[in-house]
Every structure is written in structure tokens, then in C-alpha cells.
Amino acid sequence: MARNRPVALTPDGEETCVDEWGNRASGAVALVLLPLGAAIAGLLIHGPIPQDPAYHRFADRRGWMGIPNAGNVLSNVFFLLPGVIGLALFGGGKSRRDFLDPRERTAWVLFFAGVTLTAFGSSYYHLAPDDDRLFWDRLPMTLAFLSLFAAVIGERLDVTLGSRLLRPLLLLGAASVILWRLTERTGHGDLRLYGLVQFYPLAAIPLLILLFPPRYSGTILLWAVLGAYAVALLFEVWDGPVLRWTGVISGHGMKHVAAAAACSLVLLMLLQRKPAEKPE
């Protein structure tokens, strides 16, 4: 009887029983979704999270050449390099790098578009930080975050799934920022959905890397991307101390530099990688 059971190829090219592979994949997907369920439950229990007005009071408020808050404004220029180069290389009709499936290109193009727009949105916000301007900072960031997430889903889990999830994820990201702004204006600010959209991919992407084989080489660089962004988040927490230590740039300015470095590593990964014959 066992010899009549259907056989399938796993993503790494090995033969396995269809039922066995399906069970393994289902279990891995459940692990990826586990942090999402836990986060949703925790946020529902917690209740609304308003925007802290102190968020806008950054350590570095020094002007330069007529530019207020110059350090935090000008440090956004580092997003332009990977964003513009990525759009130039992958946004045309013919990419200089091939994808195994042409549908994969869209998520990466939108990622670099989000990175480029973040340079302008974040600069606009830091010129005169407030909730209205923060909206234009956060909106392009969700475009970059969720395009990257959809791209990794497509490459690690299933190309069709990643492609189909791209639009709903982007709509969810935009909705999270809009919902936050509308609730702030009514005096009942709520950042929960935006927080979920921003931080769940940071938990899910490592799980996707660990649990599913790659379609391409470059996994080490993808880990480096996550590491650089984790460093960026630490710099944000150390805004004042970094300014006191360096006397030149604040922690928030360094956050921009580290986050832009993460985007540059994404670009480097896409330029260097090749189709993977075996899991890394």
C-alpha cells in the first residue's frame, strides 16, 4: 500500500510522500502564524495605545544652513541610494537580474519605492515633528516593510501566495496608518494595528528563513538585513545617549543610517544571489 502513495518534490528537490510534505509544511506555517495570534491576543487585551506626545521631542534639535533639526532631516539622504538604485535596476521592463518567476519582481520594486519615499516622508516629518507629518513618515515605511514581507513569503513559502498577499498586505499597512491618524484626531489614538504591521514581519521573516528552504542564495545577507534593522531600533532607543557620546549625531539619526544600511544589504543580496540548488 505504501508504494502506491503519491510522491512529490519538496522545494529543495527531494522526493517525499505528499501527505508527509503537506504535514511538515502545515506545521511550519502554523509556527509562523503563532506569533501573529499571540500578538493579536495581547493587543486586544491591552487596549488602545495612543501616540506618546514625547515621541516628537528628539534629542538633536540643532539647525544647520537654515535647516531645522538638520541631523535627523539630512540623515534620510542615506535611504535614497539603495532606493533609487533598486528602482533603476529592477523597475524597468527588463531587469539586469533575472527572477525565477517574473511575479517576484513586483514586491521588490515596491520595496525600493517605499525606501525612496521614506527618504522624503521622514525628511518632511523631521523638519517640524508632529502627528500630521508623522503620517507621511509612516505611510511609505509600511510600503517597504510589507513589500519585503511579501517577497520573502514568495521566495520561502510559495510564489503565488506571496504575489496574492502583496496587495492585501499593502492595503492593511496603509489602513493601519490611516486608522492611527483618525483615532488620534478623535482623541482616542490607537497604534495597535500599526505596531502589528510593523513588528510581526520582524518575527515572521526569521521563522520563514529557518523553516523553509530558499529559492536563491544570499540567506546570510538576509540575516544581515534583519540584524542591521535591529541595530536601527536600538539606536532609536538610545537617541539622547548617542548624541552625548558622539557630539555629532543622535541615536535617531543613526537609526536612519542603520536602517538605510539594511536596505542597501537588500540591494546587495539581490545583485549577488543566484538560484539555489540546495537549501542553505
C-alpha positions as CSV (number, residue, x, y, z in Angstrom):
1,M,0.0,0.0,0.0
2,A,2.8,2.4,0.9
3,R,4.3,2.0,-2.6
4,N,1.0,3.4,-4.1
5,R,1.1,6.6,-2.0
6,P,1.7,9.7,-4.2
7,V,5.2,11.2,-4.3
8,A,6.0,14.9,-4.6
9,L,9.2,17.0,-4.8
10,T,9.9,19.3,-1.8
11,P,11.2,22.8,-2.6
12,D,14.8,21.5,-2.2
13,G,14.2,18.9,-4.9
14,E,13.9,15.8,-2.7
15,E,11.2,13.2,-3.1
16,T,8.8,12.8,-0.3
17,C,5.3,11.5,0.3
18,V,2.7,14.1,-0.5
19,D,1.0,13.6,2.9
20,E,4.3,13.8,4.8
21,W,5.4,17.0,3.0
22,G,1.9,18.6,3.5
23,N,2.0,17.9,7.2
24,R,5.6,19.3,7.5
25,A,4.6,22.4,5.6
26,S,1.4,22.9,7.6
27,G,3.3,22.6,10.8
28,A,5.9,25.2,9.7
29,V,3.2,27.6,8.6
30,A,1.5,27.2,12.0
31,L,4.7,28.2,13.7
32,V,5.0,31.3,11.5
33,L,1.4,32.3,12.4
34,L,1.9,31.6,16.1
35,P,3.5,35.0,16.9
36,L,0.7,36.7,15.0
37,G,-2.0,35.0,17.0
38,A,-0.2,35.8,20.3
39,A,0.3,39.4,19.3
40,I,-3.3,39.9,18.3
41,A,-4.5,38.4,21.6
42,G,-2.1,40.5,23.6
43,L,-3.0,43.7,21.9
44,L,-6.7,43.1,22.3
45,I,-6.2,42.5,26.0
46,H,-4.0,45.6,26.3
47,G,-6.5,48.0,24.8
48,P,-5.8,51.1,22.7
49,I,-2.3,52.6,22.5
50,P,-2.2,56.3,21.9
51,Q,0.8,58.1,20.4
52,D,3.1,59.5,23.1
53,P,3.5,63.3,22.5
54,A,7.0,63.0,23.8
55,Y,7.9,60.9,20.7
56,H,8.3,64.1,18.8
57,R,10.9,65.6,21.2
58,F,14.1,64.3,19.7
59,A,17.5,64.8,21.3
60,D,19.1,66.6,18.3
61,R,17.2,69.8,17.5
62,R,20.2,71.7,16.1
63,G,19.8,73.6,12.8
64,W,22.3,73.9,10.0
65,M,22.3,76.1,6.9
66,G,18.7,77.1,7.7
67,I,17.5,73.5,8.0
68,P,15.8,72.8,11.4
69,N,16.6,69.5,13.1
70,A,19.3,69.1,10.5
71,G,20.8,65.9,11.7
72,N,17.5,64.0,11.6
73,V,16.5,65.6,8.3
74,L,19.7,65.1,6.4
75,S,20.4,61.6,7.6
76,N,17.5,60.5,5.5
77,V,19.6,61.0,2.3
78,F,21.0,57.6,3.0
79,F,17.7,56.0,2.0
80,L,17.9,57.5,-1.4
81,L,21.0,55.5,-2.5
82,P,19.5,52.0,-2.2
83,G,16.0,53.2,-3.1
84,V,16.9,54.9,-6.3
85,I,19.5,52.3,-7.4
86,G,17.0,49.5,-6.7
87,L,14.3,51.2,-8.8
88,A,16.7,51.8,-11.6
89,L,17.9,48.2,-11.7
90,F,14.6,46.3,-11.1
91,G,11.9,48.8,-12.0
92,G,12.3,48.8,-15.8
93,G,10.8,46.5,-18.3
94,K,13.9,44.4,-18.4
95,S,15.8,43.8,-15.2
96,R,19.5,43.4,-15.1
97,R,18.9,40.4,-12.8
98,D,16.6,37.6,-13.6
99,F,13.9,36.2,-11.3
100,L,12.9,32.5,-11.4
101,D,9.3,33.8,-11.6
102,P,8.5,37.3,-13.1
103,R,5.8,37.8,-10.4
104,E,8.6,38.1,-7.8
105,R,9.8,41.4,-9.3
106,T,6.8,43.5,-8.2
107,A,7.3,43.1,-4.4
108,W,10.9,44.1,-4.7
109,V,10.1,47.2,-6.9
110,L,7.6,48.3,-4.4
111,F,10.1,47.8,-1.6
112,F,12.6,50.1,-3.2
113,A,9.8,52.6,-4.0
114,G,8.9,52.5,-0.3
115,V,12.5,53.1,0.7
116,T,12.8,56.1,-1.7
117,L,9.6,57.6,-0.5
118,T,10.7,57.1,3.1
119,A,13.6,59.5,2.5
120,F,11.2,62.2,1.6
121,G,8.4,61.4,4.1
122,S,10.9,61.2,7.0
123,S,12.6,64.4,6.0
124,Y,9.3,66.2,5.8
125,Y,8.4,64.9,9.3
126,H,11.6,65.9,10.9
127,L,11.5,69.4,9.7
128,A,8.7,70.1,12.1
129,P,7.8,66.9,14.0
130,D,4.1,66.4,14.8
131,D,1.4,63.8,14.3
132,D,0.2,65.2,10.9
133,R,3.7,65.0,9.5
134,L,4.4,61.6,11.1
135,F,1.6,60.2,9.0
136,W,3.7,60.8,5.9
137,D,6.8,59.3,7.5
138,R,5.0,56.1,8.5
139,L,3.0,55.5,5.3
140,P,5.9,54.8,3.0
141,M,7.6,52.7,5.7
142,T,4.7,50.3,5.7
143,L,5.1,50.0,1.9
144,A,8.7,49.0,2.4
145,F,8.1,46.7,5.3
146,L,5.2,44.7,3.8
147,S,6.6,44.5,0.3
148,L,9.7,42.9,1.8
149,F,7.5,40.5,3.8
150,A,5.5,39.5,0.7
151,A,8.7,39.0,-1.2
152,V,10.1,36.7,1.5
153,I,6.8,34.8,1.6
154,G,7.0,34.3,-2.1
155,E,10.6,33.1,-2.0
156,R,10.4,30.8,1.0
157,L,6.8,29.6,1.1
158,D,5.1,30.0,-2.3
159,V,5.4,32.5,-5.2
160,T,1.7,32.5,-5.9
161,L,0.9,33.1,-2.2
162,G,3.4,35.9,-1.9
163,S,2.0,37.5,-5.1
164,R,-1.6,37.3,-3.9
165,L,-0.8,38.6,-0.4
166,L,1.1,41.6,-1.7
167,R,-1.9,43.9,-2.4
168,P,-3.9,42.9,0.8
169,L,-0.7,43.4,2.9
170,L,-0.1,46.9,1.4
171,L,-3.8,47.9,1.9
172,L,-3.5,46.6,5.5
173,G,-0.4,48.7,6.0
174,A,-2.0,51.9,4.7
175,A,-5.1,51.2,6.7
176,S,-3.1,50.8,9.9
177,V,-1.5,54.3,9.4
178,I,-4.9,55.9,8.5
179,L,-6.6,54.3,11.4
180,W,-4.0,55.6,13.8
181,R,-4.3,59.1,12.5
182,L,-8.1,59.1,12.5
183,T,-8.2,57.8,16.1
184,E,-5.6,60.4,17.2
185,R,-7.8,63.2,15.8
186,T,-10.8,62.0,17.7
187,G,-8.8,61.9,20.9
188,H,-8.7,58.1,21.2
189,G,-5.4,57.3,19.5
190,D,-4.7,53.7,18.8
191,L,-1.3,52.4,17.4
192,R,-2.1,48.7,17.9
193,L,-2.7,47.8,14.2
194,Y,0.3,49.9,13.0
195,G,2.5,48.2,15.7
196,L,1.3,44.8,14.5
197,V,2.0,45.6,10.9
198,Q,5.5,46.9,11.7
199,F,6.7,44.3,14.1
200,Y,5.0,41.0,13.1
201,P,7.2,40.7,9.9
202,L,10.3,41.0,12.1
203,A,9.2,37.9,13.9
204,A,7.8,36.0,10.9
205,I,10.7,36.6,8.5
206,P,13.3,34.8,10.7
207,L,10.9,31.9,11.0
208,L,10.4,31.7,7.3
209,I,14.1,31.6,6.8
210,L,14.6,28.9,9.3
211,L,11.7,26.7,8.4
212,F,11.6,26.8,4.6
213,P,14.3,26.2,2.0
214,P,15.5,29.2,-0.1
215,R,14.9,29.6,-3.9
216,Y,18.0,31.7,-4.1
217,S,21.4,32.1,-2.4
218,G,22.1,35.0,-0.2
219,T,20.5,33.8,3.1
220,I,23.4,35.2,5.1
221,L,22.8,38.7,3.7
222,L,19.1,38.4,4.5
223,W,20.1,37.7,8.1
224,A,22.4,40.7,7.9
225,V,19.4,42.9,6.8
226,L,17.5,41.8,9.9
227,G,20.5,42.4,12.1
228,A,21.0,45.9,10.7
229,Y,17.4,46.8,11.3
230,A,17.6,45.5,14.9
231,V,20.6,47.8,15.4
232,A,18.5,50.7,14.0
233,L,15.8,50.1,16.6
234,L,18.4,50.1,19.4
235,F,19.7,53.4,18.1
236,E,16.2,54.9,18.3
237,V,16.0,53.9,22.0
238,W,19.4,55.5,22.6
239,D,18.6,58.8,20.9
240,G,20.0,61.1,23.6
241,P,22.9,59.0,24.8
242,V,24.3,58.6,21.3
243,L,24.2,62.4,20.8
244,R,26.1,62.9,24.1
245,W,28.7,60.2,23.2
246,T,29.3,61.5,19.7
247,G,28.5,65.1,19.9
248,V,27.8,64.9,16.2
249,I,24.8,62.7,15.5
250,S,21.9,61.4,17.7
251,G,20.6,57.9,18.1
252,H,17.7,58.7,15.8
253,G,20.0,60.0,13.1
254,M,22.0,56.8,13.5
255,K,18.7,54.9,13.2
256,H,18.3,56.3,9.8
257,V,21.8,55.3,8.8
258,A,21.4,51.8,10.1
259,A,18.0,51.3,8.5
260,A,19.4,52.6,5.2
261,A,22.3,50.1,5.6
262,A,19.7,47.3,5.9
263,C,18.1,48.5,2.7
264,S,21.5,48.6,1.0
265,L,22.1,45.0,2.1
266,V,18.8,44.0,0.5
267,L,20.1,45.6,-2.8
268,L,23.4,43.8,-2.4
269,M,21.6,40.5,-1.8
270,L,19.5,40.8,-4.9
271,L,22.5,41.7,-7.1
272,Q,24.7,38.8,-5.9
273,R,22.3,35.9,-5.4
274,K,21.8,33.0,-7.7
275,P,19.1,30.3,-7.9
276,A,19.8,27.9,-5.0
277,E,20.1,24.2,-5.9
278,K,20.1,23.1,-2.3
279,P,18.9,24.7,1.0
280,E,21.5,26.9,2.6
